[in-house]
């Protein structure tokens, strides 16, 4: 059960990282223009 909770947390952190990365990328894109 603990393992599943750990995996769920990892998945959540991964999606958060993905969102943050996308945000940074779009900001960089705006600055380049």
PDB file with SEQRES, HELIX, SHEET and CRYST1 records, atoms N, CA, C and O in Angstrom:
SEQRES   1 A   33  UNK UNK UNK UNK UNK UNK UNK UNK UNK UNK UNK UNK UNK          
SEQRES   2 A   33  UNK UNK UNK UNK UNK UNK UNK UNK UNK UNK UNK UNK UNK          
SEQRES   3 A   33  UNK UNK UNK UNK UNK UNK UNK                                  
HELIX    1 AA1 UNK A    2  UNK A   32  1                                  31    
CRYST1    1.000    1.000    1.000  90.00  90.00  90.00 P 1           1          
ATOM      1  N   UNK A   1       0.843  -1.208   0.000  1.00  0.00           N  
ATOM      2  CA  UNK A   1       0.000   0.000   0.000  1.00  0.00           C  
ATOM      3  C   UNK A   1       0.879   1.259   0.000  1.00  0.00           C  
ATOM      4  O   UNK A   1       0.587   2.231  -0.697  1.00  0.00           O  
ATOM      5  N   UNK A   2       1.944   1.225   0.782  1.00  0.00           N  
ATOM      6  CA  UNK A   2       2.847   2.383   0.838  1.00  0.00           C  
ATOM      7  C   UNK A   2       3.460   2.647  -0.530  1.00  0.00           C  
ATOM      8  O   UNK A   2       3.645   3.793  -0.937  1.00  0.00           O  
ATOM      9  N   UNK A   3       3.773   1.550  -1.234  1.00  0.00           N  
ATOM     10  CA  UNK A   3       4.384   1.684  -2.557  1.00  0.00           C  
ATOM     11  C   UNK A   3       3.449   2.412  -3.510  1.00  0.00           C  
ATOM     12  O   UNK A   3       3.878   3.278  -4.273  1.00  0.00           O  
ATOM     13  N   UNK A   4       2.163   2.056  -3.462  1.00  0.00           N  
ATOM     14  CA  UNK A   4       1.203   2.710  -4.358  1.00  0.00           C  
ATOM     15  C   UNK A   4       1.118   4.202  -4.063  1.00  0.00           C  
ATOM     16  O   UNK A   4       1.036   5.020  -4.979  1.00  0.00           O  
ATOM     17  N   UNK A   5       1.139   4.547  -2.785  1.00  0.00           N  
ATOM     18  CA  UNK A   5       1.073   5.960  -2.411  1.00  0.00           C  
ATOM     19  C   UNK A   5       2.297   6.693  -2.949  1.00  0.00           C  
ATOM     20  O   UNK A   5       2.198   7.818  -3.439  1.00  0.00           O  
ATOM     21  N   UNK A   6       3.459   6.032  -2.849  1.00  0.00           N  
ATOM     22  CA  UNK A   6       4.696   6.648  -3.340  1.00  0.00           C  
ATOM     23  C   UNK A   6       4.620   6.861  -4.850  1.00  0.00           C  
ATOM     24  O   UNK A   6       5.019   7.907  -5.361  1.00  0.00           O  
ATOM     25  N   UNK A   7       4.101   5.853  -5.555  1.00  0.00           N  
ATOM     26  CA  UNK A   7       3.979   5.963  -7.015  1.00  0.00           C  
ATOM     27  C   UNK A   7       3.024   7.097  -7.370  1.00  0.00           C  
ATOM     28  O   UNK A   7       3.297   7.885  -8.276  1.00  0.00           O  
ATOM     29  N   UNK A   8       1.910   7.177  -6.656  1.00  0.00           N  
ATOM     30  CA  UNK A   8       0.929   8.234  -6.927  1.00  0.00           C  
ATOM     31  C   UNK A   8       1.575   9.600  -6.741  1.00  0.00           C  
ATOM     32  O   UNK A   8       1.358  10.515  -7.536  1.00  0.00           O  
ATOM     33  N   UNK A   9       2.379   9.730  -5.676  1.00  0.00           N  
ATOM     34  CA  UNK A   9       3.035  11.017  -5.430  1.00  0.00           C  
ATOM     35  C   UNK A   9       3.999  11.337  -6.567  1.00  0.00           C  
ATOM     36  O   UNK A   9       4.071  12.475  -7.030  1.00  0.00           O  
ATOM     37  N   UNK A  10       4.739  10.325  -7.010  1.00  0.00           N  
ATOM     38  CA  UNK A  10       5.683  10.529  -8.112  1.00  0.00           C  
ATOM     39  C   UNK A  10       4.958  10.995  -9.362  1.00  0.00           C  
ATOM     40  O   UNK A  10       5.400  11.927 -10.035  1.00  0.00           O  
ATOM     41  N   UNK A  11       3.836  10.344  -9.674  1.00  0.00           N  
ATOM     42  CA  UNK A  11       3.062  10.724 -10.862  1.00  0.00           C  
ATOM     43  C   UNK A  11       2.613  12.171 -10.751  1.00  0.00           C  
ATOM     44  O   UNK A  11       2.686  12.933 -11.715  1.00  0.00           O  
ATOM     45  N   UNK A  12       2.141  12.546  -9.550  1.00  0.00           N  
ATOM     46  CA  UNK A  12       1.660  13.912  -9.347  1.00  0.00           C  
ATOM     47  C   UNK A  12       2.808  14.905  -9.534  1.00  0.00           C  
ATOM     48  O   UNK A  12       2.647  15.920 -10.212  1.00  0.00           O  
ATOM     49  N   UNK A  13       3.960  14.615  -8.938  1.00  0.00           N  
ATOM     50  CA  UNK A  13       5.111  15.516  -9.079  1.00  0.00           C  
ATOM     51  C   UNK A  13       5.541  15.620 -10.534  1.00  0.00           C  
ATOM     52  O   UNK A  13       5.940  16.688 -10.998  1.00  0.00           O  
ATOM     53  N   UNK A  14       5.457  14.494 -11.257  1.00  0.00           N  
ATOM     54  CA  UNK A  14       5.857  14.502 -12.660  1.00  0.00           C  
ATOM     55  C   UNK A  14       4.958  15.429 -13.473  1.00  0.00           C  
ATOM     56  O   UNK A  14       5.431  16.196 -14.311  1.00  0.00           O  
ATOM     57  N   UNK A  15       3.647  15.345 -13.210  1.00  0.00           N  
ATOM     58  CA  UNK A  15       2.714  16.198 -13.958  1.00  0.00           C  
ATOM     59  C   UNK A  15       2.938  17.660 -13.592  1.00  0.00           C  
ATOM     60  O   UNK A  15       2.841  18.536 -14.451  1.00  0.00           O  
ATOM     61  N   UNK A  16       3.236  17.929 -12.320  1.00  0.00           N  
ATOM     62  CA  UNK A  16       3.500  19.311 -11.900  1.00  0.00           C  
ATOM     63  C   UNK A  16       4.747  19.824 -12.611  1.00  0.00           C  
ATOM     64  O   UNK A  16       4.772  20.955 -13.098  1.00  0.00           O  
ATOM     65  N   UNK A  17       5.782  18.983 -12.667  1.00  0.00           N  
ATOM     66  CA  UNK A  17       7.016  19.370 -13.356  1.00  0.00           C  
ATOM     67  C   UNK A  17       6.738  19.673 -14.818  1.00  0.00           C  
ATOM     68  O   UNK A  17       7.260  20.639 -15.375  1.00  0.00           O  
ATOM     69  N   UNK A  18       5.901  18.825 -15.440  1.00  0.00           N  
ATOM     70  CA  UNK A  18       5.582  19.012 -16.850  1.00  0.00           C  
ATOM     71  C   UNK A  18       4.896  20.355 -17.059  1.00  0.00           C  
ATOM     72  O   UNK A  18       5.197  21.080 -18.007  1.00  0.00           O  
ATOM     73  N   UNK A  19       3.952  20.682 -16.145  1.00  0.00           N  
ATOM     74  CA  UNK A  19       3.240  21.961 -16.256  1.00  0.00           C  
ATOM     75  C   UNK A  19       4.213  23.118 -16.086  1.00  0.00           C  
ATOM     76  O   UNK A  19       4.177  24.082 -16.850  1.00  0.00           O  
ATOM     77  N   UNK A  20       5.080  23.025 -15.087  1.00  0.00           N  
ATOM     78  CA  UNK A  20       6.044  24.091 -14.833  1.00  0.00           C  
ATOM     79  C   UNK A  20       6.965  24.276 -16.033  1.00  0.00           C  
ATOM     80  O   UNK A  20       7.269  25.403 -16.422  1.00  0.00           O  
ATOM     81  N   UNK A  21       7.406  23.169 -16.613  1.00  0.00           N  
ATOM     82  CA  UNK A  21       8.285  23.246 -17.780  1.00  0.00           C  
ATOM     83  C   UNK A  21       7.579  23.927 -18.936  1.00  0.00           C  
ATOM     84  O   UNK A  21       8.156  24.786 -19.604  1.00  0.00           O  
ATOM     85  N   UNK A  22       6.328  23.545 -19.176  1.00  0.00           N  
ATOM     86  CA  UNK A  22       5.558  24.149 -20.265  1.00  0.00           C  
ATOM     87  C   UNK A  22       5.422  25.648 -20.030  1.00  0.00           C  
ATOM     88  O   UNK A  22       5.530  26.442 -20.964  1.00  0.00           O  
ATOM     89  N   UNK A  23       5.185  26.030 -18.780  1.00  0.00           N  
ATOM     90  CA  UNK A  23       5.052  27.451 -18.452  1.00  0.00           C  
ATOM     91  C   UNK A  23       6.347  28.185 -18.765  1.00  0.00           C  
ATOM     92  O   UNK A  23       6.333  29.240 -19.400  1.00  0.00           O  
ATOM     93  N   UNK A  24       7.473  27.624 -18.315  1.00  0.00           N  
ATOM     94  CA  UNK A  24       8.769  28.254 -18.570  1.00  0.00           C  
ATOM     95  C   UNK A  24       9.026  28.382 -20.064  1.00  0.00           C  
ATOM     96  O   UNK A  24       9.475  29.426 -20.536  1.00  0.00           O  
ATOM     97  N   UNK A  25       8.739  27.316 -20.806  1.00  0.00           N  
ATOM     98  CA  UNK A  25       8.970  27.331 -22.249  1.00  0.00           C  
ATOM     99  C   UNK A  25       8.172  28.450 -22.906  1.00  0.00           C  
ATOM    100  O   UNK A  25       8.710  29.200 -23.720  1.00  0.00           O  
ATOM    101  N   UNK A  26       6.893  28.566 -22.557  1.00  0.00           N  
ATOM    102  CA  UNK A  26       6.055  29.597 -23.180  1.00  0.00           C  
ATOM    103  C   UNK A  26       6.572  30.986 -22.810  1.00  0.00           C  
ATOM    104  O   UNK A  26       6.551  31.897 -23.638  1.00  0.00           O  
ATOM    105  N   UNK A  27       7.036  31.150 -21.570  1.00  0.00           N  
ATOM    106  CA  UNK A  27       7.568  32.458 -21.169  1.00  0.00           C  
ATOM    107  C   UNK A  27       8.804  32.794 -21.988  1.00  0.00           C  
ATOM    108  O   UNK A  27       8.951  33.922 -22.460  1.00  0.00           O  
ATOM    109  N   UNK A  28       9.690  31.826 -22.158  1.00  0.00           N  
ATOM    110  CA  UNK A  28      10.890  32.038 -22.974  1.00  0.00           C  
ATOM    111  C   UNK A  28      10.491  32.417 -24.387  1.00  0.00           C  
ATOM    112  O   UNK A  28      11.094  33.301 -24.995  1.00  0.00           O  
ATOM    113  N   UNK A  29       9.475  31.747 -24.908  1.00  0.00           N  
ATOM    114  CA  UNK A  29       9.003  32.009 -26.263  1.00  0.00           C  
ATOM    115  C   UNK A  29       8.534  33.457 -26.377  1.00  0.00           C  
ATOM    116  O   UNK A  29       8.834  34.143 -27.355  1.00  0.00           O  
ATOM    117  N   UNK A  30       7.795  33.912 -25.369  1.00  0.00           N  
ATOM    118  CA  UNK A  30       7.286  35.293 -25.392  1.00  0.00           C  
ATOM    119  C   UNK A  30       8.448  36.285 -25.378  1.00  0.00           C  
ATOM    120  O   UNK A  30       8.421  37.289 -26.089  1.00  0.00           O  
ATOM    121  N   UNK A  31       9.458  36.002 -24.573  1.00  0.00           N  
ATOM    122  CA  UNK A  31      10.588  36.922 -24.447  1.00  0.00           C  
ATOM    123  C   UNK A  31      11.377  37.008 -25.755  1.00  0.00           C  
ATOM    124  O   UNK A  31      11.900  38.067 -26.099  1.00  0.00           O  
ATOM    125  N   UNK A  32      11.460  35.896 -26.476  1.00  0.00           N  
ATOM    126  CA  UNK A  32      12.240  35.875 -27.715  1.00  0.00           C  
ATOM    127  C   UNK A  32      11.638  36.797 -28.775  1.00  0.00           C  
ATOM    128  O   UNK A  32      12.358  37.382 -29.584  1.00  0.00           O  
ATOM    129  N   UNK A  33      10.308  36.920 -28.759  1.00  0.00           N  
ATOM    130  CA  UNK A  33       9.667  37.715 -29.803  1.00  0.00           C  
ATOM    131  C   UNK A  33       9.924  39.199 -29.688  1.00  0.00           C  
ATOM    132  O   UNK A  33       9.438  39.976 -30.510  1.00  0.00           O  
TER     133      UNK A  33                                                      
END                                                                             
